[in-house]
């Protein structure tokens, strides 16, 4: 049986500082307005970026396959923490874009029906003329030629841009991809109906939509098979812990064996009710508008001038430096899957982590800069975020049977370190300063060292030694910052100097 939310270790601090600027600003603004957990808002933001980009491009894995930019997300959160308001705020430009396209479709459909009615009347006349010639035994060539030409000029039914499905059967969803729009999202903020319904029973079919491959389904009830050359699908699911735990008890083992859970970026935030700020909050509107405008622009770029979905996708590739680093990360992941190593119990997720990483890096790069070459900096940012999702997957699906004291201390220390770094406005912290200001129960040197060791093993910090001064790096997956490093050292040295008179 899955443990209850209260028995899980506390969620680690989400690496907000490593997010690209546009996403980071939108997440901070949304989190401030709704007071929802920042990890949940950031996960929804990544999903919205993926929705906007999935019909526009693909990412070429170094020496590997082509992958879509679709990231699937699963939020497991209590009622009242702000799942729906956060989702609505982040997806606002998508909804507005879809509504605008629907109004255009209705007008185009009215024009099409009138035009097609006129075309039908002309066809009837050509057919009548042909029948008259047949009855009289005359030359049918001219009549057949006019009818053939007219049939070729049949007005084309306008395409319906349907980007969002909330409650659909697998058959209806596939038919929508075929008949309407090949890039769509399954969005459900009450996903118990998804897991317990027809969609939950069709995971094998949905798993195929995580990769780039054609959709082809033949049914006796259809005159022609459903076929889509290159459909792109994103899943955004949110569910309460209780229904999710019951689902896992019933079908969780099968879902993991099918690889369904490993295709998601999973987030199970701690309940922050009772600790939220309820006073009036003002934010800079540009923090959200910049993100929303970029989402709209990406959606517009994924549609051709005649209103059709883009067929030739843009291909994102890794820079030489990023490609080398990507292979290093893959090697680290492979080693971590060995018996006794950190990913030995989540090989299902570890096997898909490199593709998760490539998708994240591609989404970060193109959404932020518009470049089709993934830089080393964006790859490192994506890796920092992906490391968090790996640890979150372990926390949710493989809780430790016993939770040692140093693990508990590490969970308490990590958010405190982040707040301490924010106060110092520096990513580097001096260990002696940490011992001086840390929570009273962690001021014991040996106990603090054990907690720091856990954070180091989790990849959340990195330790430096400059001379005799020990430093903690709060952003271990990004480049070193010599300016910030010198500031930390100078501040520490200055604080130790006593004035003389």
For each residue, the residues with C-beta under 8 A, 3 or more apart:
1: 245 249
2: 245 248 249 252
3: 7 8 399
4: 7 8 241 245
5: 8 78 241 268 270 271
6:
7: 3 4 399
8: 3 4 5 268 395 396 399
9: 395 399 400 403 407 408 411
10: 270 411 412
11: 37 39 268 269 270 392 395
12: 388 391 392 395 411 414 415 458 460
13: 414 415 418
14: 38 39 42 388
15: 18 19 384 385 387 388 475
16: 19 24 27 28 38 42
17: 24 427 474 475
18: 15 380 381 384 385 475 477 478
19: 15 16 23 24 27 42 364 381 385
20: 23 24 364 367 368 378 381
21: 24 25 368
22: 25 26 290 291 294 367 368
23: 19 20 26 27 42 45 46 49 291 364 367 368
24: 16 17 19 20 21 27 28
25: 21 22 28 29 286 287 288 290 291
26: 22 23 29 30 45 90 287 288 290 291 292
27: 16 19 23 24 30 31 38 41 42 45
28: 16 24 25 31 32 38 287
29: 25 26 32 33 283 284 287 288
30: 26 27 33 34 36 41 45 86 89 90 288
31: 27 28 34 35 36 37 38 41 86
32: 28 29 35 281 283
33: 29 30 89 281 283
34: 30 31 41 82 85 86 89
35: 31 32 82 272 276 277 278
36: 30 31 40 41 81 82 83 85 86 269 272
37: 11 31 40 41 77 81 82 269 270 272
38: 14 16 27 28 31 41 42
39: 11 14 42 43 267 269 388 392
40: 36 37 43 44 75 77 81 82 83 86 267 269
41: 27 30 31 34 36 37 38 44 45 86 90
42: 14 16 19 23 27 38 39 45 46
43: 39 40 46 47 73 75 265 267
44: 40 41 47 48 73 75 86 87 90 91 236
45: 23 26 27 30 41 42 48 49 90 291
46: 23 42 43 49 50 71 73 265 360 363 385
47: 43 44 50 51 71 72 73 90 234 236 265
48: 44 45 51 52 90 91 94 295
49: 23 45 46 52 53 71 295 363 367
50: 46 47 53 54 69 70 71 234 359 363
51: 47 48 54 91 94 163 185 234 236 295
52: 48 49 56 93 94 294 295 298 299 302 367
53: 49 50 56 57 69 298 302 362 363 366 367
54: 50 51 68 69 70 183 232 233 234
55: 182 183 232 299 302 309 310 313
56: 52 53 69 298 301 302 310 313 314 366
57: 53 69 313 314 315 316 362 366 372
58: 66 67 68 69 212 313 314 315 316 362
59: 66 67 68 69 315 316 317 358 359 361 362 374
60: 64 66 67 315 316 317 318
61: 64 65 66 67 326 354 355 358
62: 318 323 326 327
63: 327
64: 60 61 354 358
65: 61 211 212
66: 58 59 60 61 212 315
67: 58 59 60 61 211 212 355 358 359 362
68: 54 58 59 210 211 212 232 359
69: 50 53 54 56 57 58 59 232 316 359 362 363 366
70: 50 54 210 232 233 234 359
71: 46 47 49 50 234 265 356 359 360 363
72: 47 210 234 235 236 237 263 264 265
73: 43 44 46 47 235 236 237 264 265 266 267
74: 191 235 237 238 239 261 264 265 266 267
75: 40 43 44 83 237 238 239 267 268 269
76: 238 239 240 241 244 266 267 268 396
77: 37 40 81 83 238 240 241 267 268 269 271
78: 5 81 240 241 271 273
79: 240
80: 273
81: 36 37 40 77 78 269 271 272 273
82: 34 35 36 37 40 85 86
83: 36 40 75 77 86 87 189 238
84: 87 88 189 238
85: 34 36 82 88 89
86: 30 31 34 36 40 41 44 82 83 89 90
87: 44 83 84 90 91 187 189 236 238
88: 84 85 91 92 95
89: 30 33 34 85 86 92 288
90: 26 30 41 44 45 47 48 86 87 291
91: 44 48 51 87 88 94 95 187
92: 88 89 95 96 292
93: 52 96 97 292 293 295 296 299
94: 48 51 52 91 97 98 163 164 295 299
95: 88 91 92 98 99 164
96: 92 93 99 100 296
97: 93 94 100 101 163 295 296 299 300
98: 94 95 101 102 161 162 163 164
99: 95 96 102 103
100: 96 97 103 104
101: 97 98 104 105 161
102: 98 99 105 106 160 161
103: 99 100 106 107
104: 100 101 107 108 307
105: 101 102 108 109 158 159 160 161
106: 102 103 109 110
107: 103 104 110 111
108: 104 105 111 112 158
109: 105 106 112 113 157 158
110: 106 107 113 114
111: 107 108 114 115
112: 108 109 115 116 155 156 157 158
113: 109 110 116 117
114: 110 111 117 118
115: 111 112 118 119 155
116: 112 113 119 120 154 155 157
117: 113 114 120 121
118: 114 115 121 122
119: 115 116 122 123 150 153 154 155
120: 116 117 123 124
121: 117 118 124 125
122: 118 119 125 126 150
123: 119 120 126 127 147 150 151
124: 120 121 127 128
125: 121 122 128 129
126: 122 123 129 130 143 146 147 150
127: 123 124 130 131 147
128: 124 125 131 132
129: 125 126 132 133 143 146
130: 126 127 133 134 140 143 144 147
131: 127 128 134 135
132: 128 129 135 136
133: 129 130 136 138 139 140 143
134: 130 131 137 140
135: 131 132
136: 132 133
137: 134
138: 133
139: 133 142
140: 130 133 134 143 144
141: 144 145
142: 139 145 146
143: 126 129 130 133 140 146 147
144: 130 140 141 147 148
145: 141 142 148 149
146: 126 129 142 143 149 150
147: 123 126 127 130 143 144 150 151
148: 144 145 151 152
149: 145 146 152 153
150: 119 122 123 126 146 147 153 154
151: 123 147 148 154
152: 148 149
153: 119 149 150
154: 116 119 150 151
155: 112 115 116 119
156: 112
157: 109 112 116
158: 105 108 109 112 307
159: 105 180 181 307 308 309
160: 102 105 179 180 181
161: 98 101 102 105 180 181 303
162: 98 165 176 180 181 184
163: 51 94 97 98 181 183 184 185
164: 94 95 98 184 185 187
165: 162 168 172 173 176 184 185 186 187
166: 186 187 188
167: 188 193
168: 165 172 173 176 186 199
169: 172 173 198 199
170: 173 174 198 199 202 205 206
171: 174 175
172: 165 168 169 175 176
173: 165 168 169 170 176 177 184 186 199
174: 170 171 177 178 205 215 217 226
175: 171 172 178 179 226
176: 162 165 168 172 173 179 180 181 184
177: 173 174 180 181 182 184 215 226 228 231 233
178: 174 175 182 215 226 227 228
179: 160 175 176
180: 159 160 161 162 176 177
181: 159 160 161 162 163 176 177 184 309
182: 55 177 178 228 229 230 231 232 309
183: 54 55 163 231 232 233 302 309
184: 162 163 164 165 173 176 177 181 231 232 233 234
185: 51 163 164 165 233 234 235 236
186: 165 166 168 173 194 199 233 234 235 236 237
187: 87 91 164 165 166 236
188: 166 167 191 193 194 236 237 238
189: 83 84 87 238
190: 193 238 239
191: 74 188 194 195 237 238 239
192: 195 196 239 240 243 244 247
193: 167 188 190 196 197
194: 186 188 191 197 199 200 237 239
195: 191 192 199 200 239 243 244 247 251
196: 192 193 200 243 247
197: 193 194 200 201
198: 169 170 201 202
199: 168 169 170 173 186 194 195 202 206
200: 194 195 196 197 203 247 251
201: 197 198
202: 170 198 199 205 206
203: 200 206 207 255 258 260
204: 207 208 258
205: 170 174 202 208 209
206: 170 199 202 203 209 210 233 235 260
207: 203 204 210 258 259 260 263
208: 204 205 211 213 215
209: 205 206 215 231 233
210: 68 70 72 206 207 233 263
211: 65 67 68 208
212: 58 65 66 67 68 230
213: 208
214: 227 228 229 230 231
215: 174 177 178 208 209 226 227 228 231
216: 225 226 227
217: 174 225 226 227
218: 222 225 226
219: 222 225 226
220:
221:
222: 218 219 225 226
223:
224:
225: 216 217 218 219 222
226: 174 175 177 178 215 216 217 218 219 222
227: 178 214 215 216 217
228: 177 178 182 214 215 231
229: 182 214 311
230: 182 212 214 311 313
231: 177 182 183 184 209 214 215 228
232: 54 55 68 69 70 182 183 184
233: 54 70 177 183 184 185 186 206 209 210
234: 47 50 51 54 70 71 72 184 185 186
235: 72 73 74 185 186 206 264
236: 44 47 51 72 73 87 185 186 187 188
237: 72 73 74 75 186 188 191 194 264
238: 74 75 76 77 83 84 87 188 189 190 191
239: 74 75 76 190 191 192 194 195 243 244
240: 76 77 78 79 192 243 244
241: 4 5 76 77 78 244 245 268
242: 245 246
243: 192 195 196 239 240 246 247
244: 76 192 195 239 240 241 247 248
245: 1 2 4 241 242 248 249
246: 242 243 249 250
247: 192 195 196 200 243 244 250 251 252
248: 2 244 245 251 252 255
249: 1 2 245 246 252
250: 246 247
251: 195 200 247 248 254 255
252: 2 247 248 249 255 256 261
253: 256 257
254: 251 257 258
255: 203 248 251 252 258 260 261
256: 252 253 259 260 261 262 348 397
257: 253 254 348
258: 203 204 207 254 255
259: 207 256 262 263 348 352
260: 203 206 207 255 256 263 264
261: 74 252 255 256 264 266 348 349 393 397
262: 256 259 348 349 351 352 393
263: 72 207 210 259 260 352
264: 72 73 74 235 237 260 261
265: 43 46 47 71 72 73 74 356 389
266: 73 74 76 261 389 392 393 396 397
267: 39 40 43 73 74 75 76 77 389 392
268: 5 8 11 75 76 77 241 392 395 396
269: 11 36 37 39 40 75 77 81 272
270: 5 10 11 37
271: 5 77 78 81
272: 35 36 37 81 269 275 276
273: 78 80 81 276
274:
275: 272
276: 35 272 273
277: 35 281
278: 35
279:
280:
281: 32 33 277
282:
283: 29 32 33 287 288
284: 29 287
285: 288 289
286: 25 289 290
287: 25 26 28 29 283 284 290 291
288: 25 26 29 30 89 283 285 291 292
289: 285 286 292 293
290: 22 25 26 286 287 293 294
291: 22 23 25 26 45 90 287 288 294 295
292: 26 92 93 288 289 295 296
293: 93 289 290 296 297
294: 22 52 290 291 297 298 367
295: 48 49 51 52 93 94 97 291 292 298 299
296: 93 96 97 292 293 299 300
297: 293 294 300 301
298: 52 53 56 294 295 301 302 366 367
299: 52 55 93 94 97 295 296 302 303
300: 97 296 297 303
301: 56 297 298 310
302: 52 53 55 56 183 298 299 309 310
303: 161 299 300 307 308 309 310
304: 307 308 309 310 311
305:
306:
307: 104 158 159 303 304
308: 159 303 304 311
309: 55 159 181 182 183 302 303 304
310: 55 56 301 302 303 304 313
311: 229 230 304 308
312:
313: 55 56 57 58 230 310
314: 56 57 58 366 372
315: 57 58 59 60 66 372
316: 57 58 59 60 69 362 365 366 372 373 374
317: 59 60 372 373 374
318: 60 62 322 323 326 361 373 374 379
319: 322 323 373 374 375 376
320: 323 324
321: 324 325 375 376
322: 318 319 325 326 361 374 375 376 378 379
323: 62 318 319 320 326 327
324: 320 321 327 328
325: 321 322 328 329 376 379 380
326: 61 62 318 322 323 329 330 354 357 358 379
327: 62 63 323 324 330 331
328: 324 325 331 332
329: 325 326 332 333 354 357 383
330: 326 327 333 334 354
331: 327 328 334 335
332: 328 329 335 336
333: 329 330 336 337 343 350 353 354
334: 330 331 337
335: 331 332 338 341
336: 332 333 341 342 343 344 350
337: 333 334 341 343 344 347 350 351
338: 335 341 344
339: 344
340: 344
341: 335 336 337 338 344
342: 336 394 457
343: 333 336 337 346 347 349 350 390 394
344: 336 337 338 339 340 341 347
345: 394 398
346: 343 349 350 390 393 394 397 398
347: 337 343 344 350 351
348: 256 257 259 261 262 351 352
349: 261 262 343 346 352 353 390 393 397
350: 333 336 337 343 346 347 353 390
351: 262 337 347 348
352: 259 262 263 348 349 355 356
353: 333 349 350 356 357 386 390
354: 61 64 326 329 330 333 357 358
355: 61 67 352 358 359
356: 71 265 352 353 359 360 386 389
357: 326 329 353 354 360 361 379 382 383 386
358: 59 61 64 67 326 354 355 361 362
359: 50 59 67 68 69 70 71 355 356 362 363
360: 46 71 356 357 363 364 382 385 386
361: 59 318 322 357 358 364 365 374 378 379 381 382 383
362: 53 57 58 59 67 69 316 358 359 365 366 374
363: 46 49 50 53 69 71 359 360 366 367
364: 19 20 23 360 361 367 368 378 381 382
365: 316 361 362 368 369 371 373 374 375 378
366: 53 56 57 69 298 314 316 362 363 369 370 371 372
367: 20 22 23 49 52 53 294 298 363 364
368: 20 21 22 23 364 365 378
369: 365 366 378
370: 366
371: 365 366 374 375
372: 57 314 315 316 317 366
373: 316 317 318 319 365
374: 59 316 317 318 319 322 361 362 365 371 378 379
375: 319 321 322 365 371 378 379
376: 319 321 322 325 379 380
377: 380 381 478 479
378: 20 322 361 364 365 368 369 374 375 381 382
379: 318 322 325 326 357 361 374 375 376 382 383
380: 18 325 376 377 383 384 477 478 479
381: 18 19 20 361 364 377 378 384 385 477 478
382: 357 360 361 364 378 379 385 386
383: 329 357 361 379 380 386 387 477
384: 15 18 380 381 387 388 475 476 477 478
385: 15 18 19 46 360 381 382 388 389
386: 353 356 357 360 382 383 389 390
387: 15 383 384 390 391 459 460 477
388: 12 14 15 39 384 385 391 392
389: 265 266 267 356 385 386 392 393
390: 343 346 349 350 353 386 387 393 394
391: 12 387 388 394 395 458 459
392: 11 12 39 266 267 268 388 389 395 396
393: 261 262 266 346 349 389 390 396 397 398
394: 342 343 345 346 390 391 397 398
395: 8 9 11 12 268 391 392 398 399
396: 8 76 266 268 392 393 399
397: 256 261 266 346 349 393 394
398: 345 346 393 394 395
399: 3 7 8 9 395 396
400: 9 403 404 407
401:
402:
403: 9 400 407 408
404: 400 407 408
405: 408 409 447 450
406: 409 410 447 450 451 453 454
407: 9 400 403 404 410 411 454
408: 9 403 404 405 411 412
409: 405 406 412 413 442 447 448 450 451 454
410: 406 407 413 414 451 452 454 455 458
411: 9 10 12 407 408 414
412: 10 408 409 415 416 439 442 451
413: 409 410 416 417 438 439 442 448 451 452 455
414: 12 13 410 411 417 418 455 460
415: 12 13 412 418 419
416: 412 413 419 420 438 439
417: 413 414 420 421 429 434 455 461 472 474
418: 13 414 415 421 422 474
419: 415 416 422 423
420: 416 417 423 424 429 434 437
421: 417 418 424 426 427 429 474
422: 418 419 425
423: 419 420
424: 420 421 429 488 491
425: 422
426: 421 429 484 487 488 491
427: 17 421 473 474 475 481 484
428: 464 471 472 473 474 481 484 485 487 488
429: 417 420 421 424 426 433 434 471 472 474 488
430: 433 434 469 470 471 472 488 489 491 492
431: 434 435 452 463 470 471 472
432: 435 436 469 470 492
433: 429 430 436 437 492
434: 417 420 429 430 431 437 438 448 472
435: 431 432 438 443 445 448
436: 432 433
437: 420 433 434
438: 413 416 434 435 442 443 448
439: 412 413 416 442 443
440: 443
441: 444 447
442: 409 412 413 438 439 447 448 451
443: 435 438 439 440 448
444: 441 447 448
445: 435 448 449
446: 449 450
447: 405 406 409 441 442 444 450 451
448: 409 413 434 435 438 442 443 444 445 451 452
449: 445 446 452 453
450: 405 406 409 446 447 453 454
451: 406 409 410 412 413 442 447 448 454 455
452: 410 413 431 448 449 455 456 461 463 472
453: 406 449 450 456 457
454: 406 407 409 410 450 451 457 458
455: 410 413 414 417 451 452 458 460 461
456: 452 453 459 460 461 462 463
457: 342 453 454
458: 12 391 410 454 455
459: 387 391 456 476 477
460: 12 387 414 455 456 476
461: 417 452 455 456 472 473 474 476
462: 456 472 473 476
463: 431 452 456 470 471 472 473
464: 428 470 471 472 473 485
465: 468 469 470 471
466: 469 471 485 489
467:
468: 465
469: 430 432 465 466 489 492
470: 430 431 432 463 464 465
471: 428 429 430 431 463 464 465 466 485 488 489
472: 417 428 429 430 431 434 452 461 462 463 464
473: 427 428 461 462 463 464 476 480
474: 17 417 418 421 427 428 429 461
475: 15 17 18 384 427 478
476: 384 459 460 461 462 473
477: 18 380 381 383 384 387 459
478: 18 377 380 381 384 475 481
479: 377 380
480: 473 485
481: 427 428 478 484 485
482: 485 486
483: 486 487
484: 426 427 428 481 487 488
485: 428 464 466 471 480 481 482 488 489
486: 482 483 489 490
487: 426 428 483 484 490 491
488: 424 426 428 429 430 471 484 485 491 492
489: 430 466 469 471 485 486 492 493
490: 486 487 493 494
491: 424 426 430 487 488 494 495
492: 430 432 433 469 488 489 495 496
493: 489 490 496 497
494: 490 491 497
495: 491 492
496: 492 493
497: 493 494
498:
499:
500:
501:
